[in-house]
Amino acid sequence: MKLPPLITGVLVKRYKRFLADVILEDGSLTTVHCPNSGSMKGCAEPGSRVYLSRSPNLKRALPLTWELVESCGVWAGINTCLPNRLTREAIENGAVVELQGYTTIRPEVPYGEASRIDLLLENSEGRCFVEVKNVTLVDDNRALFPDAVTTRGQKHLHELMRVVREGDRGVIFFTVQRSDGHSVSPADLIDPEYGRLLRQAIENGVEALAYRAVVTPQEIVLTERLPVLI
């Protein structure tokens, strides 16, 4: 995925989940949109270098959006609007070999209890429900999800177990938007219930896939499968 021309800055603080103050290259202080509702643990340290995109919508209240942050010497993609597109792109170009052979891919299809599946893959033989999770927290080279308690994520695991019981394929797909994670695990110290449900889901036929992205200020590309260690 190619990124638009980005603007550099230094993070002052992130607050109210969707806001961040950034000092731009010219020394001015501005408030930008933060497209990430998680805690952003390890990715919101004051003084971090950041990259911002500018919206073409001249009427938007906050014209700049936070896209990347430098964390532990690598770039991390914090925009949670991108993982679905990144994952779909990787499936369509053949990079995700485990999800080949489907004739159609549809995003945001209603399913379960008032939910929408991120990607629904279909062919003449059946359906594959793919729930995509953005991963930016890394500790000792292990990528961890979630970075905050997620009742929504817990609900998604229940719904994937349901589609598997009904005869379809269910996949939880961890999109790791940074290069220093060498495996993926549930963040049990942050959300032990999510970890319990993930293990239960895998035991009941839900597939757990994880792919790592190469992240640069020019593009983000999923390139390499990572082991899911539970």
Backbone as CSV, one residue per row, in Angstrom:
resi,resn,N_x,N_y,N_z,CA_x,CA_y,CA_z,C_x,C_y,C_z
1,MET,0.841,-1.186,0.000,0.000,0.000,0.000,0.881,1.242,0.000
2,LYS,0.756,2.039,-1.037,1.504,3.277,-1.115,0.859,4.317,-0.200
3,LEU,1.690,5.078,0.493,1.203,6.146,1.349,1.284,7.476,0.606
4,PRO,0.411,8.417,0.947,0.511,9.744,0.344,1.736,10.466,0.896
5,PRO,2.119,11.585,0.305,3.224,12.360,0.887,2.924,12.699,2.346
6,LEU,3.889,12.422,3.213,3.676,12.588,4.649,4.456,13.775,5.195
7,ILE,3.968,14.288,6.306,4.545,15.449,6.978,5.180,14.978,8.276
8,THR,6.384,15.415,8.554,7.077,14.978,9.765,6.757,15.887,10.948
9,GLY,6.888,15.327,12.136,6.660,16.094,13.354,7.171,15.345,14.563
10,VAL,6.976,15.953,15.721,7.365,15.344,16.999,6.150,15.345,17.911
11,LEU,5.851,14.200,18.481,4.673,14.065,19.336,4.864,14.796,20.660
12,VAL,3.888,15.601,21.014,3.858,16.250,22.320,3.051,15.392,23.294
13,LYS,1.825,15.047,22.904,1.008,14.159,23.727,-0.175,13.660,22.905
14,ARG,-0.668,12.497,23.296,-1.895,11.946,22.733,-2.944,11.943,23.844
15,TYR,-4.177,12.338,23.538,-5.184,12.460,24.581,-6.582,12.299,23.991
16,LYS,-7.538,12.029,24.870,-8.938,11.819,24.476,-9.049,10.803,23.342
17,ARG,-8.150,9.856,23.312,-8.079,8.762,22.337,-7.846,9.233,20.912
18,PHE,-8.618,10.167,20.425,-8.568,10.509,19.005,-7.862,11.826,18.705
19,LEU,-7.158,12.387,19.681,-6.454,13.653,19.479,-4.991,13.514,19.873
20,ALA,-4.146,14.270,19.188,-2.726,14.326,19.542,-2.193,15.703,19.191
21,ASP,-1.299,16.208,20.024,-0.613,17.466,19.745,0.773,17.142,19.197
22,VAL,1.128,17.812,18.107,2.378,17.540,17.404,3.064,18.857,17.060
23,ILE,4.384,18.885,17.232,5.174,20.023,16.765,5.666,19.703,15.358
24,LEU,5.324,20.557,14.401,5.730,20.348,13.013,7.153,20.843,12.787
25,GLU,7.672,20.589,11.588,9.053,20.956,11.268,9.307,22.453,11.403
26,ASP,8.275,23.271,11.143,8.455,24.723,11.229,8.352,25.243,12.654
27,GLY,8.177,24.328,13.628,8.101,24.716,15.025,6.708,25.004,15.532
28,SER,5.716,24.964,14.660,4.340,25.248,15.083,3.734,24.032,15.775
29,LEU,2.836,24.292,16.703,2.128,23.246,17.433,0.735,23.092,16.834
30,THR,0.355,21.862,16.524,-0.960,21.634,15.935,-1.595,20.395,16.538
31,THR,-2.914,20.339,16.503,-3.660,19.172,16.956,-4.049,18.341,15.744
32,VAL,-3.802,17.028,15.816,-4.075,16.143,14.688,-5.028,15.039,15.122
33,HIS,-5.645,14.416,14.118,-6.529,13.274,14.388,-5.703,12.014,14.615
34,CYS,-6.029,11.273,15.674,-5.375,10.002,15.983,-6.348,8.863,15.647
35,PRO,-6.113,8.123,14.565,-7.061,7.097,14.117,-6.828,5.754,14.799
36,ASN,-6.840,5.766,16.124,-6.557,4.555,16.889,-7.229,4.682,18.250
37,SER,-8.155,3.771,18.547,-8.903,3.862,19.804,-8.270,3.060,20.938
38,GLY,-7.169,2.351,20.650,-6.514,1.555,21.683,-5.669,2.401,22.612
39,SER,-4.957,1.744,23.501,-4.109,2.482,24.434,-2.846,3.001,23.757
40,MET,-2.450,2.370,22.634,-1.218,2.702,21.912,0.003,2.582,22.820
41,LYS,-0.038,1.611,23.704,1.078,1.356,24.615,2.366,1.168,23.812
42,GLY,3.391,1.938,24.156,4.669,1.867,23.463,4.737,2.663,22.179
43,CYS,3.618,3.254,21.770,3.579,3.991,20.499,3.118,5.438,20.666
44,ALA,3.055,5.912,21.881,2.570,7.278,22.108,3.451,8.020,23.105
45,GLU,4.745,7.757,23.037,5.667,8.393,23.966,5.959,9.830,23.521
46,PRO,5.788,10.804,24.398,6.141,12.183,24.034,7.581,12.274,23.543
47,GLY,7.776,13.052,22.488,9.097,13.193,21.899,9.354,12.258,20.736
48,SER,8.423,11.330,20.470,8.598,10.399,19.360,8.445,11.111,18.021
49,ARG,9.211,10.654,17.036,9.030,11.155,15.677,7.760,10.556,15.078
50,VAL,7.001,11.374,14.374,5.754,10.901,13.775,5.666,11.380,12.334
51,TYR,4.816,10.689,11.580,4.480,11.105,10.225,2.975,11.303,10.143
52,LEU,2.576,12.350,9.432,1.179,12.739,9.321,0.774,12.825,7.857
53,SER,-0.493,12.520,7.575,-1.040,12.737,6.241,-1.986,13.931,6.291
54,ARG,-2.175,14.568,5.137,-3.080,15.721,5.054,-4.321,15.327,4.266
55,SER,-5.489,15.575,4.845,-6.742,15.238,4.186,-7.012,16.190,3.019
56,PRO,-7.514,15.666,1.907,-7.912,16.547,0.804,-9.190,17.320,1.086
57,ASN,-9.891,16.931,2.158,-11.136,17.607,2.538,-10.805,18.909,3.262
58,LEU,-10.965,20.026,2.577,-10.603,21.323,3.150,-11.523,21.742,4.288
59,LYS,-12.663,21.072,4.425,-13.621,21.440,5.467,-13.436,20.625,6.743
60,ARG,-12.500,19.689,6.735,-12.319,18.851,7.921,-11.740,19.663,9.062
61,ALA,-12.262,19.447,10.262,-11.829,20.234,11.423,-10.353,20.041,11.717
62,LEU,-9.871,18.791,11.608,-8.455,18.480,11.819,-7.893,17.956,10.502
63,PRO,-7.203,18.776,9.753,-6.753,18.354,8.419,-5.657,17.294,8.429
64,LEU,-4.921,17.158,9.534,-3.807,16.211,9.589,-4.190,14.955,10.372
65,THR,-3.730,13.803,9.864,-3.978,12.513,10.503,-2.644,11.838,10.818
66,TRP,-2.529,11.341,12.023,-1.327,10.637,12.461,-1.306,9.252,11.811
67,GLU,-0.205,8.935,11.094,-0.095,7.666,10.381,0.969,6.736,10.972
68,LEU,2.174,7.259,11.214,3.297,6.445,11.666,3.951,7.063,12.887
69,VAL,4.593,6.202,13.681,5.382,6.669,14.817,6.657,5.833,14.882
70,GLU,7.741,6.457,15.291,8.978,5.712,15.495,8.970,5.146,16.918
71,SER,9.027,3.828,17.009,8.984,3.140,18.299,10.119,2.133,18.356
72,CYS,11.011,2.293,19.334,12.149,1.380,19.506,12.982,1.262,18.227
73,GLY,13.099,2.370,17.521,13.953,2.408,16.344,13.332,1.919,15.055
74,VAL,12.036,1.542,15.080,11.360,1.111,13.854,10.090,1.939,13.672
75,TRP,9.611,1.990,12.437,8.352,2.677,12.181,7.195,1.735,12.434
76,ALA,6.152,2.246,13.111,4.934,1.485,13.376,3.749,2.220,12.785
77,GLY,2.872,1.467,12.128,1.665,2.061,11.564,0.537,2.017,12.569
78,ILE,0.070,3.193,12.989,-0.931,3.235,14.062,-2.351,3.460,13.541
79,ASN,-2.515,3.666,12.246,-3.829,3.953,11.687,-4.623,2.656,11.561
80,THR,-5.632,2.483,12.407,-6.406,1.242,12.404,-7.399,1.169,11.245
81,CYS,-7.459,2.202,10.411,-8.277,2.139,9.201,-7.568,1.371,8.087
82,LEU,-6.263,1.128,8.225,-5.480,0.527,7.149,-5.387,-1.003,7.166
83,PRO,-5.390,-1.685,8.314,-5.135,-3.130,8.304,-6.071,-3.938,7.405
84,ASN,-7.352,-3.598,7.340,-8.258,-4.343,6.463,-7.813,-4.232,5.008
85,ARG,-7.437,-3.019,4.599,-6.979,-2.808,3.227,-5.646,-3.512,2.985
86,LEU,-4.737,-3.438,3.962,-3.456,-4.115,3.835,-3.638,-5.619,3.690
87,THR,-4.513,-6.177,4.498,-4.738,-7.612,4.476,-5.395,-8.039,3.168
88,ARG,-6.389,-7.274,2.732,-7.037,-7.612,1.462,-6.037,-7.540,0.311
89,GLU,-5.217,-6.503,0.299,-4.198,-6.356,-0.748,-3.250,-7.549,-0.750
90,ALA,-2.839,-7.982,0.441,-1.913,-9.116,0.544,-2.562,-10.412,0.085
91,ILE,-3.849,-10.582,0.360,-4.554,-11.775,-0.126,-4.643,-11.741,-1.649
92,GLU,-5.013,-10.587,-2.176,-5.219,-10.484,-3.622,-3.927,-10.624,-4.409
93,ASN,-2.796,-10.209,-3.837,-1.537,-10.344,-4.581,-0.822,-11.666,-4.306
94,GLY,-1.473,-12.538,-3.517,-0.939,-13.876,-3.287,0.025,-14.001,-2.128
95,ALA,0.259,-12.930,-1.395,1.222,-12.983,-0.295,0.725,-13.846,0.863
96,VAL,-0.577,-13.866,1.087,-1.143,-14.697,2.159,-1.580,-16.018,1.528
97,VAL,-0.677,-16.969,1.516,-0.933,-18.211,0.784,-2.070,-19.018,1.409
98,GLU,-2.290,-18.835,2.711,-3.316,-19.620,3.404,-4.733,-19.212,2.999
99,LEU,-4.883,-18.052,2.366,-6.219,-17.557,2.026,-6.392,-17.399,0.518
100,GLN,-5.757,-18.275,-0.240,-5.924,-18.274,-1.687,-7.065,-19.211,-2.101
101,GLY,-7.504,-19.061,-3.353,-8.512,-19.955,-3.904,-9.931,-19.455,-3.810
102,TYR,-10.112,-18.251,-3.299,-11.459,-17.684,-3.219,-11.695,-16.756,-4.408
103,THR,-12.929,-16.745,-4.885,-13.248,-15.970,-6.087,-13.705,-14.554,-5.791
104,THR,-14.231,-14.327,-4.584,-14.679,-12.986,-4.222,-14.211,-12.642,-2.815
105,ILE,-13.982,-11.347,-2.603,-13.678,-10.813,-1.271,-14.584,-9.617,-1.052
106,ARG,-15.350,-9.664,0.030,-16.237,-8.544,0.344,-15.915,-8.004,1.740
107,PRO,-15.803,-6.681,1.880,-15.523,-6.106,3.199,-16.805,-5.748,3.945
108,GLU,-16.704,-5.730,5.266,-17.759,-5.191,6.129,-19.123,-5.824,5.861
109,VAL,-19.175,-7.147,5.835,-20.427,-7.858,5.608,-21.082,-8.159,6.959
110,PRO,-22.372,-7.824,7.131,-23.042,-8.096,8.413,-23.037,-9.586,8.749
111,TYR,-22.797,-9.893,10.025,-22.870,-11.272,10.512,-22.982,-11.232,12.026
112,GLY,-23.261,-12.371,12.619,-23.299,-12.460,14.074,-24.353,-11.557,14.679
113,GLU,-24.041,-11.036,15.866,-24.964,-10.181,16.602,-24.585,-8.721,16.380
114,ALA,-25.177,-8.135,15.362,-24.958,-6.725,15.028,-23.491,-6.419,14.770
115,SER,-22.783,-7.357,14.155,-21.374,-7.163,13.816,-21.206,-7.149,12.304
116,ARG,-20.005,-6.763,11.877,-19.634,-6.830,10.469,-18.277,-7.505,10.378
117,ILE,-18.180,-8.531,9.549,-16.904,-9.203,9.372,-16.012,-8.325,8.504
118,ASP,-14.740,-8.266,8.856,-13.834,-7.394,8.109,-13.720,-7.811,6.652
119,LEU,-13.508,-9.114,6.418,-13.396,-9.626,5.050,-14.132,-10.955,4.959
120,LEU,-15.010,-11.069,3.971,-15.693,-12.338,3.709,-15.215,-12.871,2.363
121,LEU,-14.536,-14.022,2.408,-14.019,-14.669,1.205,-14.975,-15.792,0.821
122,GLU,-15.280,-15.915,-0.474,-16.246,-16.910,-0.912,-15.787,-17.586,-2.201
123,ASN,-16.139,-18.862,-2.340,-16.036,-19.579,-3.607,-17.169,-20.593,-3.654
124,SER,-17.168,-21.430,-4.648,-18.272,-22.374,-4.829,-18.323,-23.423,-3.722
125,GLU,-17.207,-23.564,-2.995,-17.146,-24.596,-1.966,-17.452,-24.088,-0.568
126,GLY,-17.492,-22.766,-0.378,-17.805,-22.276,0.951,-17.345,-20.859,1.210
127,ARG,-17.397,-20.496,2.484,-17.070,-19.129,2.900,-15.984,-19.137,3.964
128,CYS,-15.230,-18.032,3.989,-14.190,-17.847,5.006,-14.375,-16.458,5.612
129,PHE,-14.627,-16.414,6.913,-14.817,-15.162,7.642,-13.475,-14.755,8.253
130,VAL,-12.988,-13.562,7.892,-11.676,-13.101,8.352,-11.834,-11.837,9.194
131,GLU,-11.473,-11.949,10.457,-11.488,-10.801,11.366,-10.051,-10.303,11.499
132,VAL,-9.819,-9.018,11.175,-8.471,-8.462,11.129,-8.218,-7.612,12.379
133,LYS,-7.046,-7.810,12.985,-6.654,-7.034,14.156,-5.320,-6.337,13.898
134,ASN,-5.268,-5.054,14.228,-4.039,-4.283,14.079,-3.172,-4.462,15.330
135,VAL,-1.893,-4.785,15.133,-0.988,-5.039,16.247,0.173,-4.053,16.189
136,THR,0.346,-3.275,17.260,1.458,-2.316,17.325,2.279,-2.457,18.600
137,LEU,1.826,-3.269,19.546,2.542,-3.446,20.804,3.558,-4.579,20.661
138,VAL,4.817,-4.293,20.937,5.868,-5.312,20.884,6.669,-5.259,22.174
139,ASP,6.907,-6.426,22.753,7.723,-6.544,23.964,8.684,-7.707,23.773
140,ASP,9.980,-7.403,23.824,11.015,-8.425,23.675,10.813,-9.234,22.384
141,ASN,10.588,-8.513,21.295,10.419,-9.086,19.952,9.147,-9.916,19.784
142,ARG,8.245,-9.866,20.745,6.973,-10.562,20.606,5.857,-9.534,20.465
143,ALA,5.128,-9.613,19.369,3.978,-8.729,19.164,2.814,-9.230,20.009
144,LEU,2.143,-8.299,20.680,1.086,-8.662,21.618,-0.219,-7.966,21.255
145,PHE,-1.318,-8.690,21.374,-2.653,-8.119,21.155,-3.582,-8.653,22.227
146,PRO,-4.448,-7.777,22.767,-4.630,-6.346,22.489,-3.730,-5.482,23.359
147,ASP,-3.764,-4.160,23.119,-3.000,-3.246,23.972,-3.888,-2.587,25.021
148,ALA,-5.171,-2.987,25.051,-6.134,-2.547,26.070,-7.238,-3.596,26.114
149,VAL,-7.970,-3.637,27.197,-9.079,-4.591,27.290,-10.051,-4.342,26.145
150,THR,-10.436,-5.407,25.433,-11.310,-5.257,24.274,-12.497,-6.206,24.357
151,THR,-13.609,-5.725,24.859,-14.817,-6.544,24.873,-15.301,-6.795,23.444
152,ARG,-15.055,-5.844,22.559,-15.422,-6.024,21.145,-14.622,-7.168,20.529
153,GLY,-13.321,-7.209,20.832,-12.498,-8.295,20.328,-12.917,-9.643,20.882
154,GLN,-13.319,-9.674,22.145,-13.815,-10.910,22.747,-15.076,-11.383,22.023
155,LYS,-15.967,-10.432,21.707,-17.193,-10.763,20.976,-16.870,-11.361,19.612
156,HIS,-15.868,-10.803,18.938,-15.497,-11.316,17.614,-15.031,-12.769,17.694
157,LEU,-14.316,-13.130,18.742,-13.878,-14.512,18.882,-15.062,-15.453,19.076
158,HIS,-16.052,-15.031,19.863,-17.269,-15.832,20.020,-17.947,-16.030,18.670
159,GLU,-18.002,-14.962,17.871,-18.699,-15.049,16.588,-17.935,-15.904,15.582
160,LEU,-16.600,-15.866,15.623,-15.834,-16.745,14.749,-16.031,-18.208,15.135
161,MET,-16.109,-18.478,16.426,-16.385,-19.852,16.857,-17.754,-20.306,16.356
162,ARG,-18.689,-19.388,16.323,-20.033,-19.733,15.848,-20.015,-20.081,14.356
163,VAL,-19.319,-19.298,13.536,-19.322,-19.594,12.102,-18.625,-20.922,11.822
164,VAL,-17.609,-21.256,12.625,-16.948,-22.557,12.454,-17.904,-23.692,12.815
165,ARG,-18.656,-23.517,13.888,-19.645,-24.544,14.262,-20.677,-24.749,13.163
166,GLU,-20.975,-23.680,12.449,-21.987,-23.750,11.386,-21.416,-24.262,10.067
167,GLY,-20.122,-24.590,10.035,-19.548,-25.212,8.851,-18.710,-24.320,7.968
168,ASP,-18.573,-23.051,8.332,-17.735,-22.141,7.562,-16.331,-22.088,8.163
169,ARG,-15.456,-21.396,7.469,-14.084,-21.219,7.932,-13.989,-19.880,8.656
170,GLY,-13.348,-19.872,9.815,-13.171,-18.639,10.590,-11.709,-18.385,10.838
171,VAL,-11.262,-17.140,10.588,-9.849,-16.788,10.729,-9.716,-15.497,11.521
172,ILE,-8.885,-15.512,12.542,-8.465,-14.277,13.212,-7.101,-13.932,12.634
173,PHE,-6.993,-12.729,12.070,-5.802,-12.353,11.302,-5.146,-11.159,11.988
174,PHE,-3.926,-11.360,12.492,-3.186,-10.311,13.177,-2.246,-9.626,12.178
175,THR,-2.511,-8.352,11.919,-1.687,-7.552,11.019,-0.716,-6.743,11.865
176,VAL,0.549,-7.124,11.833,1.569,-6.500,12.679,2.220,-5.373,11.878
177,GLN,1.881,-4.134,12.253,2.358,-2.975,11.502,3.677,-2.439,12.066
178,ARG,4.647,-3.304,12.223,6.002,-2.912,12.603,6.906,-4.119,12.377
179,SER,8.211,-3.868,12.219,9.104,-4.925,11.754,9.837,-5.670,12.856
180,ASP,9.681,-5.266,14.115,10.469,-5.894,15.182,9.710,-6.964,15.953
181,GLY,8.515,-7.324,15.515,7.804,-8.435,16.128,8.121,-9.728,15.395
182,HIS,8.605,-10.727,16.103,8.989,-11.987,15.472,7.969,-13.092,15.703
183,SER,6.986,-12.840,16.538,5.888,-13.772,16.771,4.736,-12.961,17.352
184,VAL,3.570,-13.589,17.448,2.386,-12.916,17.998,1.801,-13.773,19.113
185,SER,1.416,-13.119,20.206,0.791,-13.801,21.339,-0.305,-12.923,21.919
186,PRO,-1.264,-13.520,22.623,-2.240,-12.694,23.336,-1.576,-11.963,24.496
187,ALA,-2.000,-10.732,24.719,-1.450,-9.927,25.818,-2.209,-10.273,27.094
188,ASP,-1.840,-11.392,27.702,-2.593,-11.900,28.846,-2.563,-10.960,30.044
189,LEU,-1.482,-10.214,30.221,-1.409,-9.300,31.358,-2.332,-8.095,31.174
190,ILE,-2.708,-7.805,29.938,-3.583,-6.664,29.659,-5.040,-7.106,29.614
191,ASP,-5.324,-8.196,28.892,-6.699,-8.684,28.761,-6.685,-10.217,28.843
192,PRO,-6.669,-10.765,30.055,-6.612,-12.226,30.200,-7.816,-12.935,29.594
193,GLU,-8.971,-12.284,29.569,-10.155,-12.925,28.994,-9.994,-13.083,27.481
194,TYR,-9.387,-12.102,26.833,-9.152,-12.241,25.397,-8.205,-13.419,25.142
195,GLY,-7.157,-13.529,25.937,-6.240,-14.649,25.775,-6.934,-15.990,25.966
196,ARG,-7.796,-16.067,26.975,-8.523,-17.319,27.217,-9.407,-17.665,26.031
197,LEU,-10.125,-16.662,25.509,-11.030,-16.909,24.393,-10.273,-17.235,23.107
198,LEU,-9.108,-16.616,22.908,-8.330,-16.928,21.715,-7.896,-18.393,21.735
199,ARG,-7.420,-18.860,22.878,-7.022,-20.266,22.987,-8.222,-21.193,22.780
200,GLN,-9.367,-20.817,23.351,-10.579,-21.617,23.171,-10.993,-21.647,21.703
201,ALA,-10.908,-20.486,21.045,-11.294,-20.407,19.636,-10.411,-21.304,18.780
202,ILE,-9.104,-21.269,19.021,-8.185,-22.097,18.234,-8.463,-23.576,18.479
203,GLU,-8.740,-23.941,19.725,-9.067,-25.333,20.039,-10.334,-25.787,19.335
204,ASN,-11.214,-24.821,19.018,-12.492,-25.153,18.390,-12.508,-24.859,16.891
205,GLY,-11.330,-24.774,16.288,-11.277,-24.726,14.837,-11.067,-23.378,14.197
206,VAL,-11.042,-22.296,14.977,-10.728,-20.989,14.406,-9.232,-20.945,14.101
207,GLU,-8.880,-20.476,12.927,-7.479,-20.381,12.530,-6.907,-19.017,12.932
208,ALA,-5.716,-19.022,13.456,-5.025,-17.783,13.820,-3.846,-17.590,12.876
209,LEU,-3.890,-16.512,12.106,-2.812,-16.170,11.185,-2.237,-14.823,11.585
210,ALA,-0.947,-14.646,11.379,-0.292,-13.368,11.664,0.713,-13.085,10.566
211,TYR,0.691,-11.843,10.076,1.655,-11.405,9.073,2.259,-10.080,9.501
212,ARG,3.542,-9.950,9.237,4.280,-8.741,9.595,4.430,-7.845,8.378
213,ALA,4.320,-6.544,8.627,4.455,-5.564,7.559,5.830,-4.914,7.589
214,VAL,6.314,-4.596,6.412,7.431,-3.669,6.276,6.819,-2.273,6.212
215,VAL,7.180,-1.431,7.162,6.585,-0.099,7.281,7.646,0.956,7.006
216,THR,7.406,1.795,6.019,8.272,2.931,5.719,7.396,4.151,5.490
217,PRO,7.970,5.329,5.479,7.161,6.526,5.184,6.613,6.552,3.764
218,GLN,7.025,5.621,2.931,6.526,5.570,1.557,5.419,4.533,1.352
219,GLU,5.505,3.410,2.060,4.522,2.357,1.858,4.503,1.402,3.048
220,ILE,3.409,0.634,3.121,3.262,-0.435,4.113,2.859,-1.686,3.345
221,VAL,3.619,-2.778,3.539,3.369,-4.001,2.784,3.482,-5.203,3.714
222,LEU,2.453,-6.063,3.718,2.547,-7.323,4.459,3.422,-8.296,3.676
223,THR,4.427,-8.848,4.353,5.408,-9.649,3.622,5.693,-11.018,4.211
224,GLU,5.513,-11.200,5.504,6.047,-12.414,6.134,5.110,-12.949,7.200
225,ARG,4.820,-14.249,7.137,3.997,-14.870,8.166,4.793,-15.024,9.451
226,LEU,4.133,-14.778,10.571,4.721,-14.944,11.890,4.005,-16.066,12.633
227,PRO,4.720,-16.784,13.505,4.046,-17.801,14.316,3.164,-17.148,15.379
228,VAL,2.018,-17.758,15.629,1.131,-17.343,16.724,1.393,-18.278,17.884
229,LEU,1.966,-17.756,18.952,2.337,-18.543,20.122,1.333,-18.305,21.225
230,ILE,0.604,-19.330,21.608,-0.442,-19.155,22.619,-0.148,-19.980,23.873
